[in-house]
Amino acid sequence: MGWFIGGFILLRLLGLAFVIVLAARIVMGVRGRHDGAREIARRRFASGEITEEQFRRIRDVLDSGEPA
């Protein structure tokens, strides 16, 4: 009976660890997309593809979290 309780506790801990890892990946994924978009805008501005006005507008949209 003791192994059953120990196994149940281990299963619950593994489930909790899975939920924590999943939540962390979701949060980091959202941040990563914004950072990637910001980096692309920086590169385009640095290469002269977009103007300073366009760069600022892109940056403001990314900071607000609203769609373009």
Backbone torsions as a table, in degrees:
resi	resn	phi	psi	omega
1	MET	NA	-32.9	-179.2
2	GLY	-64.7	-36.5	179.2
3	TRP	-67.4	-30.6	179.6
4	PHE	-66.7	-44.8	179.1
5	ILE	-66.5	-42.8	178.0
6	GLY	-61.8	-40.9	178.2
7	GLY	-65.0	-39.6	178.7
8	PHE	-64.8	-42.9	178.3
9	ILE	-63.8	-43.4	178.9
10	LEU	-62.1	-42.0	178.7
11	LEU	-62.3	-41.4	178.5
12	ARG	-66.1	-40.5	178.1
13	LEU	-65.1	-40.3	176.8
14	LEU	-63.9	-40.0	176.9
15	GLY	-63.6	-42.1	178.3
16	LEU	-64.9	-42.4	178.3
17	ALA	-61.8	-40.5	178.5
18	PHE	-61.5	-44.6	179.8
19	VAL	-63.8	-41.4	179.7
20	ILE	-64.9	-45.3	179.3
21	VAL	-63.6	-42.5	179.0
22	LEU	-62.1	-45.3	178.6
23	ALA	-62.6	-41.3	178.9
24	ALA	-64.0	-40.4	179.1
25	ARG	-66.5	-37.3	178.7
26	ILE	-65.5	-46.7	-179.4
27	VAL	-63.4	-44.8	-179.5
28	MET	-67.7	-32.6	177.5
29	GLY	-65.4	-41.6	177.8
30	VAL	-64.2	-45.8	178.8
31	ARG	-64.5	-39.6	-179.0
32	GLY	-62.3	-37.6	178.9
33	ARG	-65.0	-42.2	179.3
34	HIS	-66.5	-42.2	179.3
35	ASP	-64.4	-38.2	178.4
36	GLY	-65.3	-42.7	178.6
37	ALA	-65.0	-40.0	179.0
38	ARG	-64.9	-40.3	179.2
39	GLU	-66.1	-40.1	177.0
40	ILE	-61.8	-43.5	178.5
41	ALA	-62.9	-41.1	177.9
42	ARG	-60.6	-44.5	179.7
43	ARG	-63.9	-43.2	-179.8
44	ARG	-64.9	-38.0	177.8
45	PHE	-67.2	-43.2	-178.8
46	ALA	-64.7	-33.3	-179.0
47	SER	-86.1	-5.9	177.9
48	GLY	88.7	8.1	179.3
49	GLU	-69.6	-32.8	179.1
50	ILE	-126.9	157.0	-179.9
51	THR	-83.6	170.9	177.5
52	GLU	-62.9	-39.0	178.4
53	GLU	-60.0	-45.5	178.8
54	GLN	-64.6	-41.8	178.6
55	PHE	-60.6	-45.4	179.9
56	ARG	-63.5	-39.3	179.1
57	ARG	-63.8	-44.8	178.2
58	ILE	-60.5	-46.0	-179.6
59	ARG	-60.9	-42.1	179.9
60	ASP	-64.6	-40.7	178.1
61	VAL	-64.1	-43.6	178.8
62	LEU	-63.7	-38.3	179.9
63	ASP	-69.2	-33.8	-177.9
64	SER	-78.0	-23.9	-179.2
65	GLY	80.1	4.1	179.6
66	GLU	-91.1	150.9	177.0
67	PRO	-68.5	155.7	-176.8
68	ALA	-65.1	NA	NA
